[in-house]
Amino acid sequence: MTTTSTGLTAPFALARIEEGGQARPALVAGDRIRPLAPAELGDLNAFLADPDWDRLGALAGEGGDAWRPLGEANLTAPVEPRQVLQAGANYRTHVVQLIVAGLTKGDATRDPEEARAHAERIMDARAASGRPFVFIGLPQCVVGAGEPLELPAYSQTHDWELELAVVIGRPAFRVDREHAMEHVAGYTIVNDITTRDLVFPTDVGDIGADWYRAKNAPGFLPTGPFLVPAPFVDPADLRVRLELNGDVMQDATTAELVFDVPSLVAAASQTAPLNPGDLLLTGSPAGNGQHWKRFLQDGDVMTGSIEGLGTQVVRCVAEAGAR
C-alpha cells in the first residue's frame, strides 16, 4: 500500500461531506473523494453494524464523474456516534507527567522525584490490575477537524490530547477480550481537548473529578478527517504525533498503551451496550500542555497525525467577545 498526500495508507476510507447544511457519507481513495448515494451505503451507522468493505473497495476502483479532488471537499466529522467513551490514564509516561506537573488530584507541592516515584507505582499497579478507566463524553462535542476550535474565556488552561479512536461496528455488550475486535468497524483521529483547571474543582473536596466541565465545551472533540476500515489498520503500534505551530509536542506509539484496544472494548462493553458508530478513545500519550507549561492560545494551529489514518489541522480562536 502506498501512502498518499492525505496520510492514508489504506486503499480507501470513509469521510463525510457537508453540503447545504447537511452531511453525507463519502468515499476517499488517494486524493479523490466521491459522495455515496443512499443505494451505495445508506445510513452510516447501519452500514458500520454490518460493513461490506469489498463493495466499497470495488467502488473505489471505479472512475466516473462523481469523483472530485479531495482538497475541494468540505469535510466534517466522519462519524455520528450516539456515545463517546474515553479511556483515561492509559499511557504510562503521560500519567507520570501529569502527576509530576502537579495538575492531578493530590499534593502539588510534593518533591518532583517523590511525585515521579509515586506516579510510577500507580501505573504499575494499574497495569497489573487489568482494569481500564473509562468515562463518558458528549457526542455533541464531536466536530470536523476543520472547524475552528473556540477557546472558552473562562479558563487559560485548554490543553490538547491527540488520541487513536475506535469506531464500533457490531453492537457489543459484555464481550470478552478474545472477541472484542469482531465489534470494531474502524479507526479515526480525535483531539480530546481538556480544560485542566476544571478537572479537579477546589470546592468539592475529595468528591472527585469534573470531567463534564473539563472536557465538554462545544467543539472539544475535533474528529477525523477519515474513518479507516479496521481490516486496513493494526492498532497495536501506530505512531501518534501532534505539532503545535510546527513544534512537536506529542510523539509516541500505541505500543505504549497500558491497556490495548481489545481490552478497552471489552471493558467498556461490560457496563452498557456499545452501538454502531460509537467512539471509544484510547487515551493520550505524553506531551500535553500541562507538561510543557504551555496551553492553547488564540491563533494556535495544531497538526495531529496518526500513522495510516491521515492528518487533521485544528485552528484555535479566542471565544467571541473575548478577543
Secondary structure, 3 states (H helix, E strand, C coil): CCCCCCCECCCCEEEEEEECCEEEEEEEECCEEEECCCCCCCCHHHHHHCCCHHHHHHHHCCCCCCCEEHHHCCEECCCCCCCEEEEECCEHHHHHHHHHCCCCCCCCCCCHHHHHHHHHHHHHHHHHHCCCEEEEECHHHEEECCCCEEECCCCCCEECCEEEEEEECCCECCCCHHHHHHHEEEEEEEECCEEHHHCCCCCCCCCCCCHHHHHCCCCCEEECCCEEEHHHCCCCCCEEEEEECCEEEEEEEHHHECCCHHHHHHHHCCCCCECCCCEEECCCCCCCHHHHCCCCCCCCEEEEEECEEEEEEEEEEECCCCC
